[in-house]
Amino acid sequence: MTVDPALLNRLLDAWPVAHLATVAPTGDPHIVPVVFCRDGACLYSPVDGKAKRTSRLQRLRNLAHQPSCTLLLDH
């Protein structure tokens, strides 16, 4: 599927919340809601400083193991 770059830019500007889908080392999917910002063609999703059970977040471990991922924009 090819998305017109102008349309993609409008969507990214309008929908700053999405779901990040990664793959765990076991091969299982892992999907979490994320916020993101962009700088040109690069997308960034911050990791906040809120207290969590661990600082080694599953999505970060998954990306270290398998950097391919999907960002699903929600309407």
The first five atom37 places (N, CA, C, CB, O) and aatype in JSON, in Angstrom:
{
  "aatype": [12, 16, 19, 3, 14, 0, 10, 10, 2, 1, 10, 10, 3, 0, 17, 14, 19, 0, 8, 10, 0, 16, 19, 0, 14, 16, 7, 3, 14, 8, 9, 19, 14, 19, 19, 13, 4, 1, 3, 7, 0, 4, 10, 18, 15, 14, 19, 3, 7, 11, 0, 11, 1, 16, 15, 1, 10, 5, 1, 10, 1, 2, 10, 0, 8, 5, 14, 15, 4, 16, 10, 10, 10, 3, 8],
  "atom_mask": [
    [1, 1, 1, 1, 1],
    [1, 1, 1, 1, 1],
    [1, 1, 1, 1, 1],
    [1, 1, 1, 1, 1],
    [1, 1, 1, 1, 1],
    [1, 1, 1, 1, 1],
    [1, 1, 1, 1, 1],
    [1, 1, 1, 1, 1],
    [1, 1, 1, 1, 1],
    [1, 1, 1, 1, 1],
    [1, 1, 1, 1, 1],
    [1, 1, 1, 1, 1],
    [1, 1, 1, 1, 1],
    [1, 1, 1, 1, 1],
    [1, 1, 1, 1, 1],
    [1, 1, 1, 1, 1],
    [1, 1, 1, 1, 1],
    [1, 1, 1, 1, 1],
    [1, 1, 1, 1, 1],
    [1, 1, 1, 1, 1],
    [1, 1, 1, 1, 1],
    [1, 1, 1, 1, 1],
    [1, 1, 1, 1, 1],
    [1, 1, 1, 1, 1],
    [1, 1, 1, 1, 1],
    [1, 1, 1, 1, 1],
    [1, 1, 1, 0, 1],
    [1, 1, 1, 1, 1],
    [1, 1, 1, 1, 1],
    [1, 1, 1, 1, 1],
    [1, 1, 1, 1, 1],
    [1, 1, 1, 1, 1],
    [1, 1, 1, 1, 1],
    [1, 1, 1, 1, 1],
    [1, 1, 1, 1, 1],
    [1, 1, 1, 1, 1],
    [1, 1, 1, 1, 1],
    [1, 1, 1, 1, 1],
    [1, 1, 1, 1, 1],
    [1, 1, 1, 0, 1],
    [1, 1, 1, 1, 1],
    [1, 1, 1, 1, 1],
    [1, 1, 1, 1, 1],
    [1, 1, 1, 1, 1],
    [1, 1, 1, 1, 1],
    [1, 1, 1, 1, 1],
    [1, 1, 1, 1, 1],
    [1, 1, 1, 1, 1],
    [1, 1, 1, 0, 1],
    [1, 1, 1, 1, 1],
    [1, 1, 1, 1, 1],
    [1, 1, 1, 1, 1],
    [1, 1, 1, 1, 1],
    [1, 1, 1, 1, 1],
    [1, 1, 1, 1, 1],
    [1, 1, 1, 1, 1],
    [1, 1, 1, 1, 1],
    [1, 1, 1, 1, 1],
    [1, 1, 1, 1, 1],
    [1, 1, 1, 1, 1],
    [1, 1, 1, 1, 1],
    [1, 1, 1, 1, 1],
    [1, 1, 1, 1, 1],
    [1, 1, 1, 1, 1],
    [1, 1, 1, 1, 1],
    [1, 1, 1, 1, 1],
    [1, 1, 1, 1, 1],
    [1, 1, 1, 1, 1],
    [1, 1, 1, 1, 1],
    [1, 1, 1, 1, 1],
    [1, 1, 1, 1, 1],
    [1, 1, 1, 1, 1],
    [1, 1, 1, 1, 1],
    [1, 1, 1, 1, 1],
    [1, 1, 1, 1, 1]
  ],
  "atom_positions": [
    [[0.84, -1.17, 0.0], [0.0, 0.0, 0.0], [0.89, 1.23, 0.0], [-0.96, 0.0, 1.21], [1.82, 1.33, 0.8]],
    [[0.61, 2.15, -0.86], [1.34, 3.4, -0.92], [0.44, 4.53, -0.43], [1.84, 3.68, -2.36], [-0.7, 4.67, -0.88]],
    [[0.96, 5.33, 0.48], [0.21, 6.47, 1.01], [0.86, 7.74, 0.49], [0.18, 6.46, 2.59], [2.07, 7.91, 0.56]],
    [[0.03, 8.62, -0.03], [0.51, 9.91, -0.51], [1.23, 10.63, 0.63], [-0.66, 10.77, -1.06], [0.67, 10.75, 1.72]],
    [[2.46, 11.1, 0.42], [3.21, 11.77, 1.49], [2.46, 12.95, 2.12], [4.53, 12.25, 0.95], [2.56, 13.16, 3.33]],
    [[1.74, 13.72, 1.33], [0.99, 14.86, 1.88], [-0.11, 14.37, 2.82], [0.39, 15.72, 0.74], [-0.35, 14.97, 3.87]],
    [[-0.79, 13.29, 2.44], [-1.82, 12.71, 3.3], [-1.2, 12.18, 4.58], [-2.58, 11.59, 2.57], [-1.73, 12.4, 5.67]],
    [[-0.09, 11.48, 4.47], [0.59, 10.95, 5.65], [0.97, 12.08, 6.6], [1.83, 10.16, 5.24], [0.8, 11.95, 7.82]],
    [[1.5, 13.17, 6.07], [1.86, 14.31, 6.92], [0.65, 14.87, 7.64], [2.52, 15.42, 6.08], [0.73, 15.19, 8.83]],
    [[-0.48, 14.99, 6.95], [-1.71, 15.49, 7.6], [-2.18, 14.54, 8.69], [-2.83, 15.67, 6.55], [-2.6, 14.99, 9.76]],
    [[-2.11, 13.24, 8.45], [-2.52, 12.26, 9.45], [-1.62, 12.31, 10.68], [-2.52, 10.85, 8.85], [-2.1, 12.28, 11.82]],
    [[-0.32, 12.38, 10.45], [0.61, 12.44, 11.58], [0.43, 13.7, 12.4], [2.05, 12.35, 11.07], [0.6, 13.68, 13.62]],
    [[0.08, 14.8, 11.75], [-0.17, 16.05, 12.48], [-1.48, 16.0, 13.26], [-0.19, 17.22, 11.51], [-1.58, 16.59, 14.33]],
    [[-2.48, 15.3, 12.73], [-3.81, 15.29, 13.34], [-3.96, 14.24, 14.44], [-4.85, 15.06, 12.28], [-4.75, 14.44, 15.36]],
    [[-3.23, 13.16, 14.37], [-3.41, 12.05, 15.31], [-2.11, 11.75, 16.04], [-3.91, 10.79, 14.57], [-1.36, 10.87, 15.62]],
    [[-1.82, 12.46, 17.12], [-0.56, 12.26, 17.82], [-0.54, 11.06, 18.76], [-0.24, 13.48, 18.6], [0.46, 10.82, 19.44]],
    [[-1.62, 10.29, 18.81], [-1.64, 9.08, 19.62], [-1.81, 7.89, 18.69], [-2.79, 9.12, 20.7], [-2.57, 7.93, 17.73]],
    [[-1.09, 6.84, 18.99], [-1.12, 5.65, 18.13], [-0.87, 4.42, 18.98], [-0.07, 5.76, 17.0], [-0.73, 4.5, 20.2]],
    [[-0.83, 3.28, 18.33], [-0.44, 2.03, 18.99], [0.83, 1.53, 18.31], [-1.59, 0.95, 18.91], [0.94, 1.49, 17.08]],
    [[1.79, 1.14, 19.13], [3.06, 0.61, 18.64], [3.0, -0.91, 18.78], [4.28, 1.21, 19.43], [2.78, -1.44, 19.87]],
    [[3.2, -1.59, 17.68], [3.19, -3.06, 17.67], [4.62, -3.55, 17.46], [2.24, -3.62, 16.57], [5.26, -3.23, 16.46]],
    [[5.1, -4.33, 18.42], [6.42, -4.93, 18.33], [6.28, -6.44, 18.46], [7.38, -4.36, 19.43], [5.19, -6.96, 18.71]],
    [[7.39, -7.13, 18.28], [7.39, -8.59, 18.39], [8.35, -8.98, 19.5], [7.79, -9.26, 17.04], [9.52, -8.6, 19.49]],
    [[7.84, -9.74, 20.47], [8.66, -10.23, 21.58], [9.63, -11.31, 21.08], [7.77, -10.79, 22.72], [9.4, -11.9, 20.03]],
    [[10.7, -11.56, 21.81], [11.63, -12.63, 21.41], [10.96, -13.99, 21.25], [12.74, -12.74, 22.43], [11.45, -14.85, 20.52]],
    [[9.83, -14.19, 21.92], [9.08, -15.44, 21.79], [8.29, -15.5, 20.5], [8.14, -15.62, 22.97], [7.75, -16.55, 20.16]],
    [[8.21, -14.37, 19.78], [7.42, -14.29, 18.56], [6.02, -13.76, 18.78], [0.0, 0.0, 0.0], [5.27, -13.57, 17.83]],
    [[5.66, -13.51, 20.05], [4.34, -12.99, 20.37], [4.25, -11.5, 20.05], [4.01, -13.24, 21.85], [5.22, -10.77, 20.22]],
    [[3.09, -11.05, 19.59], [2.91, -9.61, 19.35], [2.76, -8.87, 20.68], [1.67, -9.35, 18.45], [2.27, -9.42, 21.66]],
    [[3.18, -7.62, 20.69], [3.05, -6.77, 21.87], [2.61, -5.4, 21.36], [4.41, -6.68, 22.7], [3.32, -4.76, 20.59]],
    [[1.43, -4.95, 21.79], [0.87, -3.7, 21.29], [0.57, -2.78, 22.48], [-0.42, -3.96, 20.45], [-0.11, -3.18, 23.42]],
    [[1.09, -1.56, 22.42], [0.86, -0.58, 23.49], [0.51, 0.77, 22.88], [2.11, -0.46, 24.4], [1.0, 1.12, 21.81]],
    [[-0.34, 1.54, 23.58], [-0.61, 2.9, 23.12], [0.62, 3.78, 23.37], [-1.85, 3.5, 23.83], [1.29, 3.64, 24.39]],
    [[0.9, 4.67, 22.44], [2.05, 5.57, 22.57], [1.67, 6.96, 22.05], [3.29, 5.02, 21.8], [0.78, 7.1, 21.22]],
    [[2.36, 7.94, 22.56], [2.3, 9.27, 21.95], [3.59, 9.42, 21.16], [2.14, 10.41, 23.04], [4.58, 8.74, 21.42]],
    [[3.57, 10.31, 20.19], [4.77, 10.48, 19.38], [4.83, 11.91, 18.85], [4.8, 9.47, 18.2], [3.84, 12.64, 18.85]],
    [[6.0, 12.26, 18.42], [6.2, 13.52, 17.71], [7.08, 13.2, 16.52], [6.84, 14.64, 18.64], [7.66, 12.12, 16.43]],
    [[7.17, 14.14, 15.62], [8.02, 13.88, 14.46], [8.88, 15.09, 14.14], [7.17, 13.52, 13.24], [8.55, 16.23, 14.47]],
    [[9.97, 14.78, 13.5], [10.91, 15.79, 13.03], [11.25, 15.38, 11.6], [12.2, 15.9, 13.95], [12.11, 14.53, 11.37]],
    [[10.57, 16.0, 10.66], [10.76, 15.59, 9.26], [10.23, 14.19, 9.06], [0.0, 0.0, 0.0], [9.07, 13.91, 9.35]],
    [[11.08, 13.3, 8.58], [10.67, 11.92, 8.31], [10.85, 11.01, 9.51], [11.45, 11.38, 7.15], [10.5, 9.83, 9.44]],
    [[11.4, 11.52, 10.61], [11.64, 10.69, 11.8], [10.52, 10.83, 12.81], [12.98, 11.06, 12.45], [10.03, 11.93, 13.06]],
    [[10.12, 9.7, 13.39], [9.12, 9.7, 14.46], [9.82, 9.34, 15.77], [7.96, 8.69, 14.16], [10.71, 8.5, 15.8]],
    [[9.4, 10.0, 16.84], [9.95, 9.76, 18.17], [8.82, 9.48, 19.13], [10.81, 10.96, 18.64], [7.8, 10.17, 19.11]],
    [[9.0, 8.49, 19.98], [8.03, 8.19, 21.03], [8.77, 8.27, 22.36], [7.35, 6.77, 20.82], [9.67, 7.47, 22.61]],
    [[8.4, 9.22, 23.2], [9.13, 9.39, 24.46], [8.84, 8.26, 25.44], [8.78, 10.72, 25.09], [7.76, 7.66, 25.44]],
    [[9.81, 8.0, 26.28], [9.63, 7.09, 27.4], [9.62, 7.98, 28.63], [10.77, 5.96, 27.47], [10.64, 8.58, 28.99]],
    [[8.46, 8.06, 29.27], [8.31, 9.01, 30.37], [8.98, 8.51, 31.65], [6.84, 9.29, 30.63], [9.42, 7.36, 31.73]],
    [[9.03, 9.38, 32.64], [9.69, 9.07, 33.9], [8.76, 8.56, 34.98], [0.0, 0.0, 0.0], [9.16, 8.46, 36.14]],
    [[7.5, 8.24, 34.62], [6.56, 7.73, 35.62], [7.06, 6.43, 36.21], [5.16, 7.54, 35.01], [7.72, 5.64, 35.54]],
    [[6.74, 6.21, 37.48], [7.15, 4.97, 38.14], [6.48, 3.77, 37.46], [6.78, 5.02, 39.65], [5.27, 3.76, 37.21]],
    [[7.3, 2.78, 37.18], [6.81, 1.55, 36.57], [7.44, 0.39, 37.32], [7.14, 1.49, 35.03], [8.34, 0.58, 38.14]],
    [[6.97, -0.81, 37.04], [7.54, -1.98, 37.72], [9.02, -2.14, 37.39], [6.79, -3.26, 37.33], [9.8, -2.6, 38.23]],
    [[9.4, -1.76, 36.18], [10.8, -1.88, 35.76], [11.1, -0.75, 34.78], [11.08, -3.28, 35.11], [10.21, -0.23, 34.12]],
    [[12.36, -0.4, 34.69], [12.76, 0.61, 33.71], [13.05, -0.03, 32.36], [14.0, 1.38, 34.2], [13.23, 0.67, 31.35]],
    [[13.09, -1.36, 32.34], [13.32, -2.09, 31.08], [11.97, -2.43, 30.46], [14.17, -3.4, 31.33], [11.47, -3.55, 30.6]],
    [[11.39, -1.46, 29.78], [10.06, -1.64, 29.22], [10.05, -2.71, 28.14], [9.55, -0.32, 28.65], [11.01, -2.85, 27.37]],
    [[8.96, -3.47, 28.1], [8.83, -4.57, 27.14], [9.01, -4.09, 25.7], [7.48, -5.25, 27.29], [9.67, -4.76, 24.91]],
    [[8.42, -2.94, 25.36], [8.54, -2.47, 23.97], [9.98, -2.16, 23.61], [7.68, -1.23, 23.76], [10.4, -2.37, 22.47]],
    [[10.76, -1.66, 24.57], [12.17, -1.36, 24.3], [12.98, -2.65, 24.18], [12.75, -0.47, 25.41], [13.87, -2.74, 23.33]],
    [[12.68, -3.64, 25.01], [13.37, -4.94, 24.89], [13.02, -5.59, 23.55], [12.97, -5.88, 26.08], [13.89, -6.16, 22.89]],
    [[11.74, -5.49, 23.16], [11.34, -6.07, 21.88], [12.06, -5.4, 20.71], [9.82, -5.95, 21.69], [12.54, -6.08, 19.8]],
    [[12.14, -4.07, 20.74], [12.79, -3.35, 19.65], [14.29, -3.64, 19.6], [12.57, -1.85, 19.8], [14.87, -3.67, 18.52]],
    [[14.91, -3.86, 20.76], [16.33, -4.23, 20.78], [16.53, -5.6, 20.12], [16.88, -4.23, 22.24], [17.53, -5.83, 19.44]],
    [[15.58, -6.49, 20.34], [15.66, -7.84, 19.77], [15.29, -7.84, 18.29], [14.74, -8.79, 20.55], [15.96, -8.48, 17.48]],
    [[14.2, -7.13, 17.94], [13.69, -7.1, 16.56], [13.24, -5.66, 16.27], [12.5, -8.12, 16.35], [12.15, -5.27, 16.69]],
    [[14.07, -4.89, 15.57], [13.75, -3.47, 15.35], [12.57, -3.2, 14.42], [14.95, -2.79, 14.8], [12.09, -2.06, 14.37]],
    [[12.08, -4.19, 13.69], [10.9, -3.98, 12.85], [9.68, -3.82, 13.73], [10.71, -5.14, 11.85], [9.48, -4.57, 14.69]],
    [[8.86, -2.82, 13.4], [7.66, -2.57, 14.19], [6.62, -1.9, 13.3], [7.98, -1.69, 15.43], [6.89, -1.56, 12.15]],
    [[5.43, -1.71, 13.87], [4.36, -1.03, 13.16], [3.77, 0.03, 14.06], [3.29, -2.01, 12.69], [3.58, -0.2, 15.25]],
    [[3.47, 1.19, 13.49], [2.78, 2.26, 14.21], [1.42, 2.41, 13.58], [3.59, 3.61, 14.17], [1.3, 2.77, 12.41]],
    [[0.38, 2.13, 14.37], [-0.99, 2.21, 13.89], [-1.62, 3.49, 14.4], [-1.81, 0.98, 14.32], [-1.77, 3.67, 15.61]],
    [[-1.99, 4.39, 13.49], [-2.64, 5.64, 13.87], [-4.12, 5.38, 14.12], [-2.46, 6.73, 12.76], [-4.78, 4.71, 13.33]],
    [[-4.62, 5.92, 15.21], [-6.02, 5.76, 15.57], [-6.8, 7.01, 15.2], [-6.16, 5.47, 17.07], [-6.34, 8.13, 15.4]],
    [[-7.97, 6.81, 14.65], [-8.86, 7.92, 14.33], [-9.69, 8.23, 15.56], [-9.77, 7.59, 13.11], [-10.52, 9.14, 15.53]]
  ]
}
